Amino acid sequence: MQSLALIENWPVPTAAAAVVRADGTVLGTRGPTAHRFPLASVTKPLAAYAALVAYEEGAIELDEPAGPEGSTVRHLLAHTSGLAFDEHRTTSEPGTRRLYSNAGFEVLGDHIAKATDIPFAEYLRQAVFEPLGMTATTLDGSPAKDGVSTVDDLVRFAAEVQAPRLLDPRTVAEAMTVQYPGTKGVLPGYGHQNPNDWGLGFEIRDHKSPHWTGGSSSPRTFGHFGQSGTFLWVDPDAGVACVALTDRAFGPWAAEVWPAFTDAVRAEV
């Protein structure tokens, strides 16, 4: 895919990218796809997938109490628990605001570890990485932000999310459905959004503006980006997913080049 060559013009030391269909067909790659990059918040969709495995295994329920008073597993996954961004303190009532929260995912990891009697990083490995063959991927700390992976491995995950084998497709459909519709809040790096739509661990594009995906991305596009200069999106209407990993922190450079890159990929597909 010629569009992937655009990453060679990004102002970053190292970048790799790939586009994959639901059946696992890789339409194109660019850069060192076996290079391990810190994922930052692209860790969250991986952690969320493990939470959904725990739900299907009966270890947890989505609507059982977890986190602050009145909060549930669902609230934690959807960033509506009321927990602050990076502190374990409550700043609003559960379900009322979309407060993007690393602390919420850390509470979620602890909750699953207690329910399964397995450290969360190990549970994630057994539940998601191992069955998908993601041998280069590890969680080295917080379930919110300390994943390390490669484009090759995330392509496997992106194919799984489009055509689930580890989960019932209905569970994945629920994860890509807006939770607590109409909830407003701040999308990190892009300011206040009303509504600030989110599924279960996956951000949903809807009609947000500005946004890190492209102007041609369908409203049903879902995924995540990370402060380490990483992203993964799935556009169900286009029938493809795209992964791009870099080693330069997110900033104005990314806000400028990512949407044009996404539009170029979308046009070529």
Secondary structure, 3 states (H helix, E strand, C coil): CHHHHHHHHCCCCCEEEEEEECCCCEEEEECCCCCCEEEECCHHHHHHHHHHHHHHCCCCCCCCECCCCCCEHHHHHCCCCCECCCCCCECCCCCCCECCCHHHHHHHHHHHHHHHCCCHHHHHHHHHHHHHCCCCCEECCCCCCEEEECHHHHHHHHHHHHCCCCCCHHHHHHHCCCCCCCCCEEECCCEEECCCCECCCCEECCCCCCCCCCCCCCCCCEEEEECCCEEEEEECCCCEEEEEEECCCCCHHHHHHHHHHHHHHHHHC
